[in-house]
Amino acid sequence: MSIVTRLKTTKEVVKYLLGKYEHYRDEDNRMVAHVWNSELFALGKDAKELSAYDFLIIYSEGKLTAASDIERARRKAQEQYPELRGKKWGERHEQETEVKKEIHTL
């Protein structure tokens, strides 16, 4: 059983992955894929052997964590734990002020 499937909450899983694998700090899609692969493994499924249709059935049945929940947990973890922030975090937040100015001028 993988460590990801032993953790109880999405927040715990994401925090663990951000701490262990720096590349996930800026790559939500790769982190989502890692979580889903672990969840599929826990369901006794091999992602390499699973058809896209079967994956969609499993996802639609709520057996996999929603990508939006994983992404939200990443944003929250990086807000609370600055050491888990990626290289792009600072760039995005520098642009935030500029975007706010542009919105207010509309």
Backbone atoms as SQL, in Angstrom:
CREATE TABLE atoms (id INTEGER PRIMARY KEY, chain TEXT, resi INTEGER, resn TEXT, atom TEXT, x REAL, y REAL, z REAL);
INSERT INTO atoms VALUES
  (1, 'A', 1, 'MET', 'N', 0.850, -1.181, 0.000),
  (2, 'A', 1, 'MET', 'CA', 0.000, 0.000, 0.000),
  (3, 'A', 1, 'MET', 'C', 0.895, 1.243, 0.000),
  (4, 'A', 2, 'SER', 'N', 0.585, 2.180, -0.851),
  (5, 'A', 2, 'SER', 'CA', 1.401, 3.395, -0.943),
  (6, 'A', 2, 'SER', 'C', 1.089, 4.335, 0.213),
  (7, 'A', 3, 'ILE', 'N', 2.052, 5.196, 0.512),
  (8, 'A', 3, 'ILE', 'CA', 1.862, 6.184, 1.580),
  (9, 'A', 3, 'ILE', 'C', 0.679, 7.090, 1.269),
  (10, 'A', 4, 'VAL', 'N', 0.469, 7.379, -0.007),
  (11, 'A', 4, 'VAL', 'CA', -0.630, 8.262, -0.404),
  (12, 'A', 4, 'VAL', 'C', -1.973, 7.671, -0.006),
  (13, 'A', 5, 'THR', 'N', -2.148, 6.372, -0.176),
  (14, 'A', 5, 'THR', 'CA', -3.434, 5.761, 0.156),
  (15, 'A', 5, 'THR', 'C', -3.598, 5.559, 1.656),
  (16, 'A', 6, 'ARG', 'N', -2.499, 5.612, 2.412),
  (17, 'A', 6, 'ARG', 'CA', -2.604, 5.472, 3.870),
  (18, 'A', 6, 'ARG', 'C', -2.968, 6.780, 4.558),
  (19, 'A', 7, 'LEU', 'N', -2.702, 7.902, 3.915),
  (20, 'A', 7, 'LEU', 'CA', -3.050, 9.189, 4.503),
  (21, 'A', 7, 'LEU', 'C', -4.554, 9.368, 4.409),
  (22, 'A', 8, 'LYS', 'N', -5.131, 10.053, 5.384),
  (23, 'A', 8, 'LYS', 'CA', -6.584, 10.093, 5.498),
  (24, 'A', 8, 'LYS', 'C', -7.250, 11.202, 4.684),
  (25, 'A', 9, 'THR', 'N', -6.621, 12.362, 4.574),
  (26, 'A', 9, 'THR', 'CA', -7.284, 13.475, 3.896),
  (27, 'A', 9, 'THR', 'C', -6.494, 13.924, 2.671),
  (28, 'A', 10, 'THR', 'N', -7.198, 14.571, 1.774),
  (29, 'A', 10, 'THR', 'CA', -6.545, 15.124, 0.591),
  (30, 'A', 10, 'THR', 'C', -5.470, 16.112, 1.008),
  (31, 'A', 11, 'LYS', 'N', -5.752, 16.895, 2.026),
  (32, 'A', 11, 'LYS', 'CA', -4.775, 17.879, 2.509),
  (33, 'A', 11, 'LYS', 'C', -3.486, 17.187, 2.970),
  (34, 'A', 12, 'GLU', 'N', -3.607, 16.088, 3.691),
  (35, 'A', 12, 'GLU', 'CA', -2.425, 15.339, 4.150),
  (36, 'A', 12, 'GLU', 'C', -1.645, 14.774, 2.969),
  (37, 'A', 13, 'VAL', 'N', -2.355, 14.237, 1.989),
  (38, 'A', 13, 'VAL', 'CA', -1.715, 13.660, 0.812),
  (39, 'A', 13, 'VAL', 'C', -0.940, 14.733, 0.056),
  (40, 'A', 14, 'VAL', 'N', -1.587, 15.856, -0.187),
  (41, 'A', 14, 'VAL', 'CA', -0.959, 16.937, -0.947),
  (42, 'A', 14, 'VAL', 'C', 0.240, 17.500, -0.195),
  (43, 'A', 15, 'LYS', 'N', 0.108, 17.705, 1.082),
  (44, 'A', 15, 'LYS', 'CA', 1.228, 18.227, 1.875),
  (45, 'A', 15, 'LYS', 'C', 2.410, 17.259, 1.813),
  (46, 'A', 16, 'TYR', 'N', 2.142, 15.978, 1.916),
  (47, 'A', 16, 'TYR', 'CA', 3.200, 14.970, 1.826),
  (48, 'A', 16, 'TYR', 'C', 3.895, 15.041, 0.468),
  (49, 'A', 17, 'LEU', 'N', 3.108, 15.063, -0.605),
  (50, 'A', 17, 'LEU', 'CA', 3.680, 15.083, -1.951),
  (51, 'A', 17, 'LEU', 'C', 4.490, 16.353, -2.206),
  (52, 'A', 18, 'LEU', 'N', 3.988, 17.486, -1.740),
  (53, 'A', 18, 'LEU', 'CA', 4.719, 18.752, -1.916),
  (54, 'A', 18, 'LEU', 'C', 6.050, 18.721, -1.171),
  (55, 'A', 19, 'GLY', 'N', 6.071, 18.095, -0.011),
  (56, 'A', 19, 'GLY', 'CA', 7.297, 18.011, 0.774),
  (57, 'A', 19, 'GLY', 'C', 8.305, 17.036, 0.185),
  (58, 'A', 20, 'LYS', 'N', 7.819, 15.948, -0.378),
  (59, 'A', 20, 'LYS', 'CA', 8.708, 14.898, -0.885),
  (60, 'A', 20, 'LYS', 'C', 9.180, 15.143, -2.317),
  (61, 'A', 21, 'TYR', 'N', 8.300, 15.703, -3.143),
  (62, 'A', 21, 'TYR', 'CA', 8.604, 15.886, -4.564),
  (63, 'A', 21, 'TYR', 'C', 8.455, 17.358, -4.950),
  (64, 'A', 22, 'GLU', 'N', 9.559, 18.048, -5.065),
  (65, 'A', 22, 'GLU', 'CA', 9.530, 19.487, -5.361),
  (66, 'A', 22, 'GLU', 'C', 8.851, 19.800, -6.690),
  (67, 'A', 23, 'HIS', 'N', 8.952, 18.903, -7.674),
  (68, 'A', 23, 'HIS', 'CA', 8.376, 19.206, -8.982),
  (69, 'A', 23, 'HIS', 'C', 6.848, 19.323, -8.934),
  (70, 'A', 24, 'TYR', 'N', 6.197, 18.760, -7.925),
  (71, 'A', 24, 'TYR', 'CA', 4.742, 18.888, -7.816),
  (72, 'A', 24, 'TYR', 'C', 4.325, 20.278, -7.337),
  (73, 'A', 25, 'ARG', 'N', 5.244, 21.051, -6.814),
  (74, 'A', 25, 'ARG', 'CA', 4.918, 22.377, -6.286),
  (75, 'A', 25, 'ARG', 'C', 4.425, 23.315, -7.373),
  (76, 'A', 26, 'ASP', 'N', 4.806, 23.072, -8.591),
  (77, 'A', 26, 'ASP', 'CA', 4.395, 23.918, -9.713),
  (78, 'A', 26, 'ASP', 'C', 3.632, 23.143, -10.784),
  (79, 'A', 27, 'GLU', 'N', 3.321, 21.883, -10.549),
  (80, 'A', 27, 'GLU', 'CA', 2.702, 21.064, -11.585),
  (81, 'A', 27, 'GLU', 'C', 1.503, 20.290, -11.040),
  (82, 'A', 28, 'ASP', 'N', 0.366, 20.961, -11.004),
  (83, 'A', 28, 'ASP', 'CA', -0.853, 20.334, -10.492),
  (84, 'A', 28, 'ASP', 'C', -1.234, 19.079, -11.256),
  (85, 'A', 29, 'ASN', 'N', -1.125, 19.102, -12.574),
  (86, 'A', 29, 'ASN', 'CA', -1.555, 17.941, -13.365),
  (87, 'A', 29, 'ASN', 'C', -0.759, 16.691, -13.014),
  (88, 'A', 30, 'ARG', 'N', 0.542, 16.846, -12.818),
  (89, 'A', 30, 'ARG', 'CA', 1.367, 15.683, -12.444),
  (90, 'A', 30, 'ARG', 'C', 0.991, 15.187, -11.049),
  (91, 'A', 31, 'MET', 'N', 0.703, 16.121, -10.136),
  (92, 'A', 31, 'MET', 'CA', 0.329, 15.708, -8.784),
  (93, 'A', 31, 'MET', 'C', -1.031, 14.995, -8.806),
  (94, 'A', 32, 'VAL', 'N', -1.976, 15.538, -9.559),
  (95, 'A', 32, 'VAL', 'CA', -3.289, 14.897, -9.685),
  (96, 'A', 32, 'VAL', 'C', -3.123, 13.488, -10.250),
  (97, 'A', 33, 'ALA', 'N', -2.298, 13.339, -11.278),
  (98, 'A', 33, 'ALA', 'CA', -2.069, 12.021, -11.877),
  (99, 'A', 33, 'ALA', 'C', -1.469, 11.059, -10.855),
  (100, 'A', 34, 'HIS', 'N', -0.546, 11.547, -10.026),
  (101, 'A', 34, 'HIS', 'CA', 0.071, 10.700, -8.997),
  (102, 'A', 34, 'HIS', 'C', -0.988, 10.229, -7.995),
  (103, 'A', 35, 'VAL', 'N', -1.815, 11.161, -7.547),
  (104, 'A', 35, 'VAL', 'CA', -2.860, 10.812, -6.571),
  (105, 'A', 35, 'VAL', 'C', -3.822, 9.805, -7.187),
  (106, 'A', 36, 'TRP', 'N', -4.269, 10.066, -8.397),
  (107, 'A', 36, 'TRP', 'CA', -5.207, 9.150, -9.050),
  (108, 'A', 36, 'TRP', 'C', -4.594, 7.778, -9.257),
  (109, 'A', 37, 'ASN', 'N', -3.343, 7.714, -9.666),
  (110, 'A', 37, 'ASN', 'CA', -2.677, 6.428, -9.860),
  (111, 'A', 37, 'ASN', 'C', -2.650, 5.647, -8.546),
  (112, 'A', 38, 'SER', 'N', -2.346, 6.338, -7.451),
  (113, 'A', 38, 'SER', 'CA', -2.327, 5.680, -6.132),
  (114, 'A', 38, 'SER', 'C', -3.718, 5.208, -5.728),
  (115, 'A', 39, 'GLU', 'N', -4.717, 6.035, -5.999),
  (116, 'A', 39, 'GLU', 'CA', -6.089, 5.647, -5.658),
  (117, 'A', 39, 'GLU', 'C', -6.558, 4.464, -6.508),
  (118, 'A', 40, 'LEU', 'N', -6.198, 4.463, -7.774),
  (119, 'A', 40, 'LEU', 'CA', -6.553, 3.329, -8.643),
  (120, 'A', 40, 'LEU', 'C', -5.877, 2.057, -8.151),
  (121, 'A', 41, 'PHE', 'N', -4.616, 2.181, -7.781),
  (122, 'A', 41, 'PHE', 'CA', -3.883, 1.022, -7.250),
  (123, 'A', 41, 'PHE', 'C', -4.587, 0.465, -6.009),
  (124, 'A', 42, 'ALA', 'N', -5.049, 1.374, -5.125),
  (125, 'A', 42, 'ALA', 'CA', -5.755, 0.949, -3.914),
  (126, 'A', 42, 'ALA', 'C', -7.076, 0.248, -4.249),
  (127, 'A', 43, 'LEU', 'N', -7.639, 0.577, -5.408),
  (128, 'A', 43, 'LEU', 'CA', -8.881, -0.078, -5.860),
  (129, 'A', 43, 'LEU', 'C', -8.598, -1.376, -6.604),
  (130, 'A', 44, 'GLY', 'N', -7.323, -1.729, -6.701),
  (131, 'A', 44, 'GLY', 'CA', -6.952, -2.957, -7.399),
  (132, 'A', 44, 'GLY', 'C', -6.886, -2.791, -8.904),
  (133, 'A', 45, 'LYS', 'N', -6.748, -1.558, -9.370),
  (134, 'A', 45, 'LYS', 'CA', -6.696, -1.276, -10.806),
  (135, 'A', 45, 'LYS', 'C', -5.282, -0.877, -11.201),
  (136, 'A', 46, 'ASP', 'N', -4.873, -1.297, -12.375),
  (137, 'A', 46, 'ASP', 'CA', -3.578, -0.905, -12.937),
  (138, 'A', 46, 'ASP', 'C', -3.850, 0.174, -13.975),
  (139, 'A', 47, 'ALA', 'N', -3.385, 1.389, -13.728),
  (140, 'A', 47, 'ALA', 'CA', -3.652, 2.507, -14.631),
  (141, 'A', 47, 'ALA', 'C', -3.162, 2.221, -16.048),
  (142, 'A', 48, 'LYS', 'N', -2.115, 1.432, -16.180),
  (143, 'A', 48, 'LYS', 'CA', -1.576, 1.104, -17.507),
  (144, 'A', 48, 'LYS', 'C', -2.522, 0.201, -18.295),
  (145, 'A', 49, 'GLU', 'N', -3.339, -0.545, -17.602),
  (146, 'A', 49, 'GLU', 'CA', -4.238, -1.499, -18.249),
  (147, 'A', 49, 'GLU', 'C', -5.671, -0.972, -18.364),
  (148, 'A', 50, 'LEU', 'N', -5.961, 0.147, -17.730),
  (149, 'A', 50, 'LEU', 'CA', -7.326, 0.678, -17.649),
  (150, 'A', 50, 'LEU', 'C', -7.672, 1.468, -18.907),
  (151, 'A', 51, 'SER', 'N', -8.835, 1.220, -19.473),
  (152, 'A', 51, 'SER', 'CA', -9.261, 2.017, -20.631),
  (153, 'A', 51, 'SER', 'C', -9.722, 3.391, -20.140),
  (154, 'A', 52, 'ALA', 'N', -9.732, 4.339, -21.045),
  (155, 'A', 52, 'ALA', 'CA', -10.204, 5.684, -20.701),
  (156, 'A', 52, 'ALA', 'C', -11.662, 5.624, -20.241),
  (157, 'A', 53, 'TYR', 'N', -12.455, 4.797, -20.899),
  (158, 'A', 53, 'TYR', 'CA', -13.861, 4.651, -20.529),
  (159, 'A', 53, 'TYR', 'C', -14.002, 4.143, -19.094),
  (160, 'A', 54, 'ASP', 'N', -13.236, 3.101, -18.755),
  (161, 'A', 54, 'ASP', 'CA', -13.296, 2.555, -17.399),
  (162, 'A', 54, 'ASP', 'C', -12.835, 3.592, -16.367),
  (163, 'A', 55, 'PHE', 'N', -11.803, 4.358, -16.729),
  (164, 'A', 55, 'PHE', 'CA', -11.354, 5.427, -15.837),
  (165, 'A', 55, 'PHE', 'C', -12.482, 6.427, -15.595),
  (166, 'A', 56, 'LEU', 'N', -13.171, 6.816, -16.668),
  (167, 'A', 56, 'LEU', 'CA', -14.256, 7.786, -16.536),
  (168, 'A', 56, 'LEU', 'C', -15.387, 7.250, -15.658),
  (169, 'A', 57, 'ILE', 'N', -15.679, 5.982, -15.764),
  (170, 'A', 57, 'ILE', 'CA', -16.708, 5.368, -14.912),
  (171, 'A', 57, 'ILE', 'C', -16.284, 5.462, -13.446),
  (172, 'A', 58, 'ILE', 'N', -15.049, 5.077, -13.160),
  (173, 'A', 58, 'ILE', 'CA', -14.544, 5.120, -11.782),
  (174, 'A', 58, 'ILE', 'C', -14.574, 6.549, -11.253),
  (175, 'A', 59, 'TYR', 'N', -14.135, 7.490, -12.078),
  (176, 'A', 59, 'TYR', 'CA', -14.120, 8.901, -11.663),
  (177, 'A', 59, 'TYR', 'C', -15.541, 9.411, -11.420),
  (178, 'A', 60, 'SER', 'N', -16.454, 9.086, -12.330),
  (179, 'A', 60, 'SER', 'CA', -17.836, 9.578, -12.201),
  (180, 'A', 60, 'SER', 'C', -18.555, 8.969, -11.004),
  (181, 'A', 61, 'GLU', 'N', -18.105, 7.813, -10.553),
  (182, 'A', 61, 'GLU', 'CA', -18.692, 7.186, -9.369),
  (183, 'A', 61, 'GLU', 'C', -18.138, 7.778, -8.073),
  (184, 'A', 62, 'GLY', 'N', -17.231, 8.743, -8.188),
  (185, 'A', 62, 'GLY', 'CA', -16.676, 9.412, -7.008),
  (186, 'A', 62, 'GLY', 'C', -15.622, 8.596, -6.274),
  (187, 'A', 63, 'LYS', 'N', -15.030, 7.638, -6.963),
  (188, 'A', 63, 'LYS', 'CA', -14.023, 6.790, -6.319),
  (189, 'A', 63, 'LYS', 'C', -12.626, 7.400, -6.354),
  (190, 'A', 64, 'LEU', 'N', -12.480, 8.494, -7.121),
  (191, 'A', 64, 'LEU', 'CA', -11.212, 9.213, -7.192),
  (192, 'A', 64, 'LEU', 'C', -11.436, 10.644, -6.706),
  (193, 'A', 65, 'THR', 'N', -10.428, 11.204, -6.079),
  (194, 'A', 65, 'THR', 'CA', -10.510, 12.575, -5.599),
  (195, 'A', 65, 'THR', 'C', -10.617, 13.522, -6.785),
  (196, 'A', 66, 'ALA', 'N', -11.514, 14.477, -6.693),
  (197, 'A', 66, 'ALA', 'CA', -11.673, 15.457, -7.771),
  (198, 'A', 66, 'ALA', 'C', -10.392, 16.274, -7.932),
  (199, 'A', 67, 'ALA', 'N', -10.029, 16.534, -9.176),
  (200, 'A', 67, 'ALA', 'CA', -8.826, 17.319, -9.456),
  (201, 'A', 67, 'ALA', 'C', -8.907, 18.677, -8.766),
  (202, 'A', 68, 'SER', 'N', -10.078, 19.280, -8.764),
  (203, 'A', 68, 'SER', 'CA', -10.233, 20.598, -8.140),
  (204, 'A', 68, 'SER', 'C', -9.949, 20.539, -6.639),
  (205, 'A', 69, 'ASP', 'N', -10.296, 19.429, -5.988),
  (206, 'A', 69, 'ASP', 'CA', -10.021, 19.283, -4.556),
  (207, 'A', 69, 'ASP', 'C', -8.515, 19.172, -4.298),
  (208, 'A', 70, 'ILE', 'N', -7.817, 18.461, -5.169),
  (209, 'A', 70, 'ILE', 'CA', -6.369, 18.312, -5.029),
  (210, 'A', 70, 'ILE', 'C', -5.694, 19.660, -5.252),
  (211, 'A', 71, 'GLU', 'N', -6.124, 20.386, -6.278),
  (212, 'A', 71, 'GLU', 'CA', -5.554, 21.700, -6.577),
  (213, 'A', 71, 'GLU', 'C', -5.822, 22.692, -5.446),
  (214, 'A', 72, 'ARG', 'N', -7.031, 22.659, -4.900),
  (215, 'A', 72, 'ARG', 'CA', -7.385, 23.547, -3.789),
  (216, 'A', 72, 'ARG', 'C', -6.529, 23.233, -2.563),
  (217, 'A', 73, 'ALA', 'N', -6.320, 21.958, -2.311),
  (218, 'A', 73, 'ALA', 'CA', -5.485, 21.546, -1.172),
  (219, 'A', 73, 'ALA', 'C', -4.041, 22.018, -1.369),
  (220, 'A', 74, 'ARG', 'N', -3.554, 21.994, -2.618),
  (221, 'A', 74, 'ARG', 'CA', -2.206, 22.488, -2.900),
  (222, 'A', 74, 'ARG', 'C', -2.108, 23.982, -2.611),
  (223, 'A', 75, 'ARG', 'N', -3.088, 24.739, -3.065),
  (224, 'A', 75, 'ARG', 'CA', -3.070, 26.195, -2.812),
  (225, 'A', 75, 'ARG', 'C', -3.097, 26.492, -1.315),
  (226, 'A', 76, 'LYS', 'N', -3.918, 25.781, -0.586),
  (227, 'A', 76, 'LYS', 'CA', -4.039, 25.995, 0.862),
  (228, 'A', 76, 'LYS', 'C', -2.744, 25.601, 1.570),
  (229, 'A', 77, 'ALA', 'N', -2.166, 24.475, 1.201),
  (230, 'A', 77, 'ALA', 'CA', -0.919, 24.021, 1.827),
  (231, 'A', 77, 'ALA', 'C', 0.198, 25.028, 1.577),
  (232, 'A', 78, 'GLN', 'N', 0.277, 25.557, 0.359),
  (233, 'A', 78, 'GLN', 'CA', 1.324, 26.520, 0.048),
  (234, 'A', 78, 'GLN', 'C', 1.078, 27.856, 0.732),
  (235, 'A', 79, 'GLU', 'N', -0.161, 28.175, 0.993),
  (236, 'A', 79, 'GLU', 'CA', -0.473, 29.392, 1.757),
  (237, 'A', 79, 'GLU', 'C', -0.006, 29.232, 3.204),
  (238, 'A', 80, 'GLN', 'N', -0.265, 28.072, 3.783),
  (239, 'A', 80, 'GLN', 'CA', 0.049, 27.831, 5.195),
  (240, 'A', 80, 'GLN', 'C', 1.511, 27.466, 5.441),
  (241, 'A', 81, 'TYR', 'N', 2.147, 26.840, 4.468),
  (242, 'A', 81, 'TYR', 'CA', 3.526, 26.358, 4.637),
  (243, 'A', 81, 'TYR', 'C', 4.405, 26.914, 3.505),
  (244, 'A', 82, 'PRO', 'N', 5.002, 28.083, 3.709),
  (245, 'A', 82, 'PRO', 'CA', 5.801, 28.720, 2.655),
  (246, 'A', 82, 'PRO', 'C', 6.917, 27.833, 2.096),
  (247, 'A', 83, 'GLU', 'N', 7.432, 26.918, 2.885),
  (248, 'A', 83, 'GLU', 'CA', 8.510, 26.043, 2.412),
  (249, 'A', 83, 'GLU', 'C', 8.033, 25.063, 1.332),
  (250, 'A', 84, 'LEU', 'N', 6.719, 24.943, 1.156),
  (251, 'A', 84, 'LEU', 'CA', 6.159, 24.041, 0.151),
  (252, 'A', 84, 'LEU', 'C', 5.835, 24.759, -1.165),
  (253, 'A', 85, 'ARG', 'N', 6.155, 26.033, -1.234),
  (254, 'A', 85, 'ARG', 'CA', 5.862, 26.809, -2.432),
  (255, 'A', 85, 'ARG', 'C', 6.885, 26.514, -3.519),
  (256, 'A', 86, 'GLY', 'N', 6.404, 26.516, -4.758),
  (257, 'A', 86, 'GLY', 'CA', 7.276, 26.286, -5.904),
  (258, 'A', 86, 'GLY', 'C', 7.879, 27.573, -6.421),
  (259, 'A', 87, 'LYS', 'N', 8.632, 27.454, -7.469),
  (260, 'A', 87, 'LYS', 'CA', 9.281, 28.613, -8.084),
  (261, 'A', 87, 'LYS', 'C', 8.268, 29.551, -8.722),
  (262, 'A', 88, 'LYS', 'N', 7.205, 29.007, -9.265),
  (263, 'A', 88, 'LYS', 'CA', 6.197, 29.822, -9.942),
  (264, 'A', 88, 'LYS', 'C', 5.286, 30.562, -8.964),
  (265, 'A', 89, 'TRP', 'N', 5.259, 30.150, -7.703),
  (266, 'A', 89, 'TRP', 'CA', 4.371, 30.771, -6.718),
  (267, 'A', 89, 'TRP', 'C', 4.645, 32.263, -6.615),
  (268, 'A', 90, 'GLY', 'N', 5.898, 32.622, -6.479),
  (269, 'A', 90, 'GLY', 'CA', 6.272, 34.038, -6.362),
  (270, 'A', 90, 'GLY', 'C', 5.918, 34.820, -7.609),
  (271, 'A', 91, 'GLU', 'N', 6.157, 34.211, -8.771),
  (272, 'A', 91, 'GLU', 'CA', 5.832, 34.867, -10.036),
  (273, 'A', 91, 'GLU', 'C', 4.337, 35.152, -10.134),
  (274, 'A', 92, 'ARG', 'N', 3.519, 34.166, -9.761),
  (275, 'A', 92, 'ARG', 'CA', 2.065, 34.354, -9.824),
  (276, 'A', 92, 'ARG', 'C', 1.619, 35.454, -8.884),
  (277, 'A', 93, 'HIS', 'N', 2.196, 35.505, -7.700),
  (278, 'A', 93, 'HIS', 'CA', 1.756, 36.504, -6.732),
  (279, 'A', 93, 'HIS', 'C', 2.296, 37.892, -7.047),
  (280, 'A', 94, 'GLU', 'N', 3.398, 37.984, -7.759),
  (281, 'A', 94, 'GLU', 'CA', 3.879, 39.283, -8.231),
  (282, 'A', 94, 'GLU', 'C', 2.918, 39.836, -9.274),
  (283, 'A', 95, 'GLN', 'N', 2.370, 38.973, -10.101),
  (284, 'A', 95, 'GLN', 'CA', 1.432, 39.390, -11.142),
  (285, 'A', 95, 'GLN', 'C', 0.071, 39.772, -10.554),
  (286, 'A', 96, 'GLU', 'N', -0.220, 39.298, -9.363),
  (287, 'A', 96, 'GLU', 'CA', -1.515, 39.552, -8.735),
  (288, 'A', 96, 'GLU', 'C', -1.792, 41.041, -8.608),
  (289, 'A', 97, 'THR', 'N', -0.821, 41.818, -8.159),
  (290, 'A', 97, 'THR', 'CA', -0.998, 43.254, -7.980),
  (291, 'A', 97, 'THR', 'C', -1.301, 43.915, -9.314),
  (292, 'A', 98, 'GLU', 'N', -0.582, 43.519, -10.349),
  (293, 'A', 98, 'GLU', 'CA', -0.775, 44.085, -11.687),
  (294, 'A', 98, 'GLU', 'C', -2.170, 43.756, -12.214),
  (295, 'A', 99, 'VAL', 'N', -2.622, 42.536, -12.020),
  (296, 'A', 99, 'VAL', 'CA', -3.945, 42.124, -12.480),
  (297, 'A', 99, 'VAL', 'C', -5.029, 42.907, -11.745),
  (298, 'A', 100, 'LYS', 'N', -4.859, 43.092, -10.446),
  (299, 'A', 100, 'LYS', 'CA', -5.838, 43.861, -9.673),
  (300, 'A', 100, 'LYS', 'C', -5.944, 45.285, -10.185),
  (301, 'A', 101, 'LYS', 'N', -4.796, 45.896, -10.527),
  (302, 'A', 101, 'LYS', 'CA', -4.790, 47.263, -11.071),
  (303, 'A', 101, 'LYS', 'C', -5.551, 47.305, -12.390),
  (304, 'A', 102, 'GLU', 'N', -5.298, 46.310, -13.254),
  (305, 'A', 102, 'GLU', 'CA', -5.973, 46.265, -14.550),
  (306, 'A', 102, 'GLU', 'C', -7.475, 46.100, -14.388),
  (307, 'A', 103, 'ILE', 'N', -7.893, 45.303, -13.449),
  (308, 'A', 103, 'ILE', 'CA', -9.328, 45.065, -13.226),
  (309, 'A', 103, 'ILE', 'C', -10.009, 46.346, -12.742),
  (310, 'A', 104, 'HIS', 'N', -9.344, 47.061, -11.858),
  (311, 'A', 104, 'HIS', 'CA', -9.943, 48.286, -11.308),
  (312, 'A', 104, 'HIS', 'C', -10.008, 49.428, -12.332),
  (313, 'A', 105, 'THR', 'N', -9.220, 49.339, -13.395),
  (314, 'A', 105, 'THR', 'CA', -9.250, 50.388, -14.415),
  (315, 'A', 105, 'THR', 'C', -10.328, 50.113, -15.457),
  (316, 'A', 106, 'LEU', 'N', -10.938, 48.952, -15.421),
  (317, 'A', 106, 'LEU', 'CA', -11.979, 48.620, -16.409),
  (318, 'A', 106, 'LEU', 'C', -13.271, 49.326, -16.128);
